């Protein structure tokens, strides 16, 4: 087949033909969406040859299967055009046709396969492993609905279905022939024949997991890896026990949406079904392919790594044991040795509520064989621990997999894997020294750190054309494949002409964001003001609330202090976040931010100095406009609570200055960029831990002692906000005064001082722009290319495809 992307002329001809034959209309009558579908179809056909060739080359190589509950891919069209090296050809052809390539690209819907940092990190990983020609493939669920579409109504978050699959998903290929039947419920019969264990799963309710493969295109290297998405569909093995309608309804729910509410037993069961479906289906597909190729599973650990991204896919471990023991008739110890050498685990949190555990009373009937295997893993491990520490030792209790009527997934993941990694140095240290200390001492060589990164090709090359132009003219384009070359920008940090271009770059990106916000939400922002941005999942430990209270303080000062109005540089505070639908406190914080915005934005006395906006439905595509526009990057989580963060890296690489605590990857960002180029404030991780240990923190004392805190907290309920009921924010006030778990009031004074410092620094343009340039220059370490190289060197040990 000739290469239709060889030049603009050949592509233009093929493109027009594709539109006309697909939709049976004259090209001039076609819509932007129809043009997008035609473009995507042609591009998928173009890369399919490389996809086939990649599979052929890697067939008998050691490969990695990366299991994650989320892959927040964003729009893929621009990324694929760029990585395949055909973007310029297509743009030239579209220019000839009078088409706007950006408009057509935006007809693609963000794939609803994730929610926050976990999913976006997994997507960045997929980009980098393909760019590095590493044989690493993703496994996830093909959710029919995304997390949700967010609307702000009366200041509150309201959730609407994210029907991202209502349109054609041009990238996917359905693979019916590789479907896997997954059993739930029923009971287990065991028998022994000639010394061989026979296991029968009787009366099971089967669901068919059907894979849809999505190509992941490497940057300019003809490598195409695979993201496999599993869909729950009716199985031919279904026996009509509880009614066909009920069966179809329940199975549809499995791949219906990400993170169903697990406050109820039904929700917990549904989540377990999701986790087992994609874990079991993914493992079984790999095993089938492996046996066809090698005829044995004895060499499985030499050829396959199953990487568990957080605890959601932990059922890979007992499922692999089930296959090896039940189906392959291996002795337990031999099967366990293979399993442990196949599985690696990444931990993403130290928050107790985020370390998954499931009630045995639900787990056992839903997954009867998986439970008995998990029980046996726990029994043997408990014997091992008692031999080491004694029957009643603390370590035995702490490290058990089954305890207090629960299955502890993180413990299972650690015990059943050969590698456990954290995602920032501070996070890993806390895991080893505090949260998982017993495990780290028991397995001294198992724990390691792999600091997260971002894919700079999406977050700079694709999102910020102005900075790309600056980099090309100063250090060339070698940074696209080797981000360590960004360090060359250091020599231009004091260059007035480069500073001027950085200033123009920021202004252009801020104007683009301001235009988008005005068009969509009617809030007019001054692009010359400081763009102070906090965008991330809404959770109390991320402390969007502290940011909001500080804005209230600023408003109070600007209203009452004419001298401050003279000294204060205009500042736009921009928030973007989704709160989990049942996280009522987080949704109340969104209401507070929007209530503050309504008050300050409509005050003619101060609104030329202070503006607030909460952007609706923050997602990957929105982030591509937001990240390059930030002057000030808000990374203000309570120290010791954020595993890593990656928004901090995206902002940094685009020249924003971090204002933050020494938490997560902020610690390493500060090390790389230097204290003079970052604004650090507040308690550190040890200080926070000490406060928790002592248990003597009294937030009410902070309220009594600091008149600024007293004033803003009183304003929450004293009628200051005239457009809400006086008790609207009583829950927030009481939460802070009674508990303040995340030390908002404790760090408030330090945050106010840091913000004042930032505002003053920004007014010294040469100094600020030098800081901005230094942040970009020192950001190279935070590329997922580096992260993936480290994963491969220390954990996976796979060879490059080409």
N, C-alpha and C positions, 0 to 999 in steps of 0.2 A: 504494500500500500504506500502510495506517495505521501510525503509529509505535507499536509495542508497548511502547516504553520511555518513553512519555509520562508515565506514572505507575505507582505500585506495583501498582495494581489491574489495569491492562491487561497489564502484564508478567507478573504472577502467573498470569493466565488463559492467556496464550500459552505460558508456561513449562511449566505442567502439561500442556497439550495436546501440546507438543513431546516431552516425556518419554514420554507414553503412546503417541503414534503412532510414535515411533522404536523403542520397545522392546516394544510390545504388552503392557503390564502396567499395573496400577493404580499411580498415582503414589506411593501410600503404600508400595509394595513396592520402589520404585526405590532404587538405591545412590547414594552420593556421586559415584562416577565417571560413572554414567549422567546424573546431574544436571549434572555438569560439561560433558559432551558436548552436552547440550541447550542449556546456557547459551552455550557457544562457538558452536554452530551458529546460534542466534538472533542473537548479536552479529555474527557474520560476515555474515549476511544484512543486518543493519542497516547495517553500514558499506560494504556492496558498492555501494550507490548512490553514495556519496561516492567510492568507488574508481573507479567507471566515469566519474564526472564529472571527477575529477582527471585521468584519462588523456585525456579529451576536451579539457580546457582546455590541457594541456601539450603536446599532440600536435605542434604545429609550433614549439614553443619550443626553445631551447638546453637540453640536459639533460646530467646527469652520470651515468655508469655506473661505480659504485664496486666494483672487483673485489678481493675478499679471500678468502684461503683459509679464513678463520674468521669466523663471526658468532655470538658467544656470547650468544644472546638471553635465556637464562633463561626462566622462565614468562612467557607473554605475556598471560594472561587478565586479571590485575589492571591491567597497564599499558593494555590496550585498553579495559577498562571505564572507567578514569579519563580517558584521553585522549578517549574518545568522549563523555564527560560523563554517563554513565549509572550510575556506580558507586552513588551514593546511592539511586537508584530500585531497583536490584537488591538492595541490602542491606536496604532497607525491606521489600521483598517477601519476602525470605528470612527476615527477622525474624518476619514474619507467619506464615510457614510453619514456623517453628521450626527453620530450617536455619542452619548456621554457614557464612557465606560464606568464611571462611578455610579451613575444611576442604575445601570444594568447589574453591576455587582451587588448593589443594595437590594435587589429583588430576591436574593437568597435569604432565607430565614435562618437565624441562629439555631443550630441544632440543639434541641432541648435535652441535652445529655448530662447536665450538671447544674450546680448551684453556685459554688464559691471557689475558694483557693485550691481545694483538693482536686477538683475537676480541671481547673485551668492549668495547674501544674502538670497533671497527667497529659494534657493536650500539648503543652510545651515540650514535655519529654518526648512525645511521639514525633514532633517536628525535628528535634535534635538527633534522635537516634537514626532517623531516615537520612538526615543531612550528613551524619557521620558514617553512614553505610553499615550500621550495626543491625543484625537480624533480631529486632525486638518488635513484638506485635501486641496490640491491645485487646482486651476482652472486657465487654461491658454489656449492659442491657439496652435494648432498643426501645426506650421509653416512648410511648405514643404521645404523651404530653410532657412538656418540660416542667420545671419546678412550679412556676406560675407566671402569668403576666401581671405585673404590678400596676395598679392605678392608685392615685391619691385622691380620695374623695372626702371632703370636709376635713382635710388634714390627716386622715387615717389611711393606712395601707389597706387596700381591698384586693383580693386575689381573684384573677380570672384564668380560665384554662389556657395554657400555652399550646395551641394546636399546631405545633411546628410541622407535623407530617400531613397537614391538610393539603399541602402542595407537593409536587414531585421532589423527592430527594434524589437528585441526579447522580450522586456519587455512589450509591449503594448497589451491591449485586447480591441478590438472594441466592442462597446455596441450599436448596431443598435436600439435595442428596447427602448433605452432611448433618442433617437434623439428628437430635438426640432425644430419646424418651427419658423423662425424669420422674421417678416415683415419689409420691408423698403418701403419708398415712399407711394403713395396712399393718401387718405384723410379720415377724421374722420366725422362720422355722430353721432349726439347725439339725444336721445329722452328720454322721461320720461313716464313710464307706472306704474300706481298705486304707484306713489311716488318713483319708482326705476329708477335710471339712467341706460340707455342702451347705450352702446358705440359700434359702428361698424367701423372697419377699412376696408374701401372699396378700391378696386383696388390696393392692396398691392403687392409688389414684394417679394415673400417668398424665403428664403434660409434655407436649412436644416442644422442645427448644429449637427454633429454626434460626440459623445464622445469616446475617446480612453483612457482607464484607465491604469496607470503605477503604479506598486507597490512601495511603499517607506518602506524599511525594517528597523525596529528598531534594535538597537544594542543588540544582545544576549537576546531578551526578547519576541520573538514570536509575536510581534506586527507588523502589516503591514498596513500602511495608504495608501491613494490613491492620486495620482496626475492625475487630469482629464484634458485632452487636447481636445479642440473642433476643429473639421474640418468642413469647409464650403463645402456643397455638394448640388446638385440639389434637390429641394423640389417637392414632388408630388402635391403640391398646386400651383405650377407655372402655370400662364396663359400666353400664348404666345402673349405678347403685343409688345415687341421690337425686336423679333427675337431670336431664340434659341441659335444661335452662340454667340450673344452679351451677353445674359444672362449667359451662361456658362463661358465666358471669365471674366465677372465681378465677378461672385461668386468665381471663382478660385483665383482671386486676394486677396480675403479677408483673406484666410489662407495661402497665398503664402509666404510672408516674413515679418519679423519683421521691424517695423518702416519704412513704405514706405515714400518717400520724400513728405513732406507736404508743399512745397513751392507753389504748385498749388492748385486750387480748387479741382481737381480730387484727388490729394493726401490727402487733408484734409478730403474729403468725405470717402475715403478708410479707413483712420485711424478711423473715427467715426464708420464706419461699423464694423471694427475689435472690437472696444471697446464695441459696443452694442451687437454684436454677442455673445462674451463669457460672458459678464455680464448678459444678458437676459437668455441665455441658462443655465448658472450655477444656477441662481436664480430659474428659472422654474423647473429645475430638483430637486432641494432641496424641493421646495414647493410641487411638486407632491409626492415625497417620504414622506414628512411630513404629508400630508393629508391622504395618504394611511394608515399610521401608527396611527395617532391620530384623524382623521376625522374632524379636525378643524384647523384654523390658529390662533385662539385666544391665543394659548400658544406658538406661533412661537418665540417670543422674549425670552422665557424661554429655548428653545431647540436649537436655531440657532444663530450664530454670523457670519455675512458677513464682513470679514476684507478686506478693500480696501488698497492695497499696492501702494502708490502714487495715483495720480488722475486718471489714465487710467481706472479703473473700477468704476468710480463714478456714471455711469448710473445705477448701482444697485439700487440707491435710488429712482429715478423716476420709474424704472421698478417695484420695489416692491410696490410702491404706486399704479401703474397701476393695478397690480394683485389684491391688496386688495380692491381698490375702484371699478374698472370696473368688475372684475370677481367674487369677493366675496361680492360685494354690501355693503361694510363697509362705514360708515360715514367718511368724510375726517379727522376729528380730531382724531378719533379712529385709523384709518389707519396710520396717521402720528405718533401717539404715539408708535405704534408697530414698525414702520420703524425705528424711531430714537433709539429705544432700541435694534435693531438688528444689526446696522451698526457701525463699528469702522474704523478709518482712520489713516494711517501712512503717514506723510509728509516726503519727502526725499530731499527737496531742498528749498533754499531761493533765488535762481536765478530767477529773474522775467521771463526770457524767457522760463524757464522750468515749470512755473505754467500755466497749460493748460487753454486755452480759445479758443472757437470756434465761428465763425461767425454765427449769428442767420439765416442769409440768406441761409446758407447751412444746418444748424442743423434742422430748422423747416420743410422743405420739405422732408428731409431724414427720420426723426423720428417724424411724425406729432403728435402722441399721447404723446410721451415722452416730446415733446416740450411744449404742453399745460399743462402738469402736472408740468414741471419745471417752467413754467410761473406762475402757481398758487402757487407753493411753494414760489417763489420770491415775488408775490403780498402779500401774507399773512405775510411773514417775513418783508417786507417793512412797512406794517401797524404797526407791532409790534415795529419796530425800531423807526418809527416816533412818536409813543406814548411815547416811552422812551426818545428820544433825541430831538424831534422837526422836523418839515417838511424838513427844509433845512440844517440839521446838517451834519457835515463832516462824522460822523459815518455811516449815512444812505447811503451816496454815496460809502464809502469804502467797506461796507459789502454786498452790493447788489449782487445778483447772475447774474442778467441780467442788463448789462449797456454798453453804447457805442456800441450797436449793437453786443455784444458778450455774450456768456454763459461762466461764470467764474467757472471752475470745482472745484478749491480748495475751493471757497466759498460755493458751493453746498455740497461738501464733509464735511465741518465743520458744516454747518447748519443741515445736515441730519444724523449726527452720534452722538453717546453718548461718544465717546473717540477720542481725537486727540493727537497723540504722535510724538515727534521728535525722532531722532536716535543717539544723543549724547548730553551731558549736554549743551555744548556751543550752539549747533544747536537749542535745545529746548528753551534756554534762548533768543536767537535772534528772534525766532518765537514769543515768548510771549511778549518780550519787544520792538520789532521793527516791523518786517514784518507783524505780525498778532496781533498786540497789541489790536486793537479794539475788535476783536473776543475773545482774551484771557481775557479781562476785562468784556466782556458781558457774557462769559461762564467761570467763574473763576475755576470751578471744572472739566472742560472738558479736559484741556491740561495736558499732563504728558510726562515724558521722559523715553525712553527705549533705553539705549545705545546698539548699535549693537554688534555682536560677530561673531565668525567663528566656524565651526564644526571642532574641533581639531582631530576628528577621521579621517577625510580626510587629513587635512593639516599637521598633525604630525604623527599619527599612521600609516597612509597609505603611506605618502610621504617621511618619514625620518627615515628609519630603524636604522640608527646609533644613533640618539638621543633617540629613543625608547629603545634601549639597555642600554644607559646610565641611563635613568630614571628608568628602571626596576632594575638596580643594585644599585641605590642610594635611591629611594623613593618607589619602588614597582610599581604596575600597577593600583592602585586605582584611579589614575588621569584620566584614560580612561572614567570612569563614574562620577568622581567628580574632576573637574579641580582645585578646591581650594587646593587639595593635592600637586599641583606643588609648592606651597609655601615651602614645605619641602626641596626643592633644595637650598634654601638660605644658609643653613648650610654648603653647599659644595662649596660656591662661591670662597673661598680662598684655597680650596683643590687643591694642585698642580696636583695630579693624575687625578682628574675630569676635571681640566682645560686642561690637556693634551688630554683627550678624547674628550672634546669639540673642541679642535683645530683639531684633527684628523677627527671628524665628519664633520666640516666645509670643510676641505680639500677634503674629499670624495664626498660631495655634490657639491662642486665647480668643481671638476674634471668631475663629471657626466654632469653638465651643459656645461662645456667647450667642452667635447666630442661631445655633441649634436650640439652645435653651429658650431664646426669645420666640423662635418659630413654634416650638412645641408647648411651652408653658407660659409665654407672655411676660417673663421676667427679663428686664433689660439690665445687662451687666456692663460696666465700664471695662473694656479690655485693657486699659492702662492701669487699673487697680491690681493689687496683689490677688492672685487666684490661689486661695487656701483650700485644699481639697482633701476630703476624707471619703474614700469610696472602698467599701468592703462589706462583708456580711455583717448584719447588725446583731451584736452580742454585747452583753454588759461588760465583759472584760476588754473589749475593743474601745470602750469608753467614748462613744459618740456623745454620751450624756455630758461628759466633762467639757467637750468642745462646745456643746449647746449652752451650758451654764456660763462658760467664758464669754460667749457672744452676748448673753444677757448682761454680764458685768461690763463689757465694753459699751454696750448701749447705754447703760446707766451712767457711765463716766462721760461719754460723749454728750449726753443730755445735760449733765450737771456741771461740766467742767469746760468752759470756753477755751482755756489754755490747751487742753488736750485736743480739742477740735483743730487747733492750729498745727499741732505737732504730729497728729495721727495721719498716716498715709492711707488712702482708701483701700479697703479690703473686702473682697468677695469670698464668702464662706460657702463652699459647694459640697453637698453631701450626696452620696448615692449608696443605697443599701436595700437589701430585702431581709425582712424578718421572717423566721419560720411561722407558718400560719397560726400555730397554737402558742407562740411565744408572746404572751400578752404584754409583758413588761416592755419588750423590745418594740412592739407596735405602739405602745404609749410614748416611747421616746421619739418615734417618727412623728407622732401627733404633736409633741412638744416642739420639735424642730420646725415643723410647718407653722405652728402657732407663733413662734418667735419670728419666723420669716414674714408672716403677714403683718406683724406689728412694726418691725424695723423697716421693712421695705416700703411701707406706706407713711412713714414719718418724714415729712419734708425737711425737718430740721437736721436730720442725720443721714438720710438715705443716699446722699452723694458720697458719704464716707463708709457706709456699712450696708451690705446687701447679703441676703441669705437665700439659698435655693436648695431644695431637695429634688434631685432629678428623678423622674419617673422611670421605672423599669430598667434599672441599671443592668447591663449585660456586657458581653465581650465586645460587641460592635460599638456600643456607647463608650466603652473603655478606650477604644482606639482613638476616639476624639478627646477624651478626658486626659489620658496620661501625658500626652505631650504639652498640654495647656497649663499644667501646674507650676506655680512658682514655689509653693510651700506644700510639702507632702506630709500629711498627718499620720503618724505611726505611734499612737499614744496609748497602746495597750498597757495594762498593769504588768509590770516586769515579772517574768517567769511564767506568763500565761500564753503568750503567742509562740507557737512552735517555731515559725520562721517568718511567714509573710512573704509575698512576692510582689504585691503592689508597690512596696517600698523600693524594689529593684527597678520596676518599670518606670516609676517617677524619676529615680536617680539617673537612669540611663538617658532620659530625656532632659536632664539638666535641672531638675527640681532640687530644692534643698529640703532635707529631712528635718522635721521637728518631731522628736520622739523620745521615748524611754529606752533604756538599755535592755531591750527585750528582743527575742527572736534574732533574726538576721541583722537588726539594727546594730548589734554589737560588732558584727564583722564589717558592716558598712562604715561604721565609725572608725574602725581600724584601718580600712583601706583609704578612706577619703581624708582622714585626719580630723582632729577635734575642731580645727578652725573652719572646717567646711560642712559642719553639721551642727544642729542645735539640739543638744541632749539636756534633758531635765528629769527630775523626779527620783523616786526610790529605785534602787537596783534590785536584782532578783534576791540577793541575800537579805537585804533589808525587808523586802516584802515577806519572805519566808520567816524571818525572825518575828515580824509582827503577828503572823498567823500562829506561830508556835507559842508566843507569850499570851496571846488572846486577851490583851488588855487595851486594845485600841477602842477609844470612845469617840465616835464621830460627832456626838452632840457637843463635846468640848470644842471641836474645831468650829462648829456653828456658833458657839458662844464667844469664842476668842477672835474670830475673823469677821469684821463687819461686812466685808464683801460677800462672804459665803452666806451670812445671815440674811442679807438683803435679797440675794437671788433666790434662796430657798423660800423665803417668805413670799416673794413675788409669785411663786408657783401656785399659791392658794389664797392670796389676799385681794384678788380682783384686779391685779395688774394687767392680766390678759382679759380684756373686756368682751372678747368674742367667744369665750368658753365659760362653762359653769365653774364657780369658784373651787369646787372639789375635783376638777378634771385631772389635776396632776398631784393629788394628795398621795397616791401610791408611790410616785417618784420621790416626793419629799420624805415620806415615812421610811422608805427603803434606804435612803441616804442617811437619815438621822439615826435610825435604829441599828443598821447593819453595815452599810457601805462596804460590802464584801470586796469590791474591786478598788477601794481606796481612792475614790474620786476626790473626796474632800481633802484627804491627806496630801495628794499631789497638786491640789488646785493652785496654791500659792506659787509653786515652782512653774506650773504651766503658764500662769499669768505673766510671770517674769520672762519666760522663754518667748512667749508671743510678743511681748513688748520689745524684746531684743530683736526678733525677726522683723518687726515693723520698722524699727530704726535702721537695721542693716540694709533693708531693701532700698532705703532712700539714698544710700551711698552706692550709686549705680556701678561704679567700677569694681568695688569690693564684692558686691553681690554677683555680678556677672562672672568675676573670677571664680567665685564659689560654684556657680552654675557649671562653668566649663570643667572645673576640677571634678565635679560629681560625674559628669559624662566620661571624663578621661579615666577615672578610677573604677568604673562600673564593669569592666570587662570580665572580672572574676565571676560576676553574677549572671553568667550565661548558662543556660541548660546544656550547651555543648560541653562546657567544663564539667558540669554536674554528671552528665552521662558518661563522659570519659572516666570519671572517678568511679561511678557505679560499675563500669565494665572492668576497670583495672583491679578493683578490690573485691567485687562480688560476682559478676557474671562470667567473666573470662571467655567472651565470644570473639570470634575472628570477624574482621570487616568483610562485607560481601564483595566489595571490589577494591 
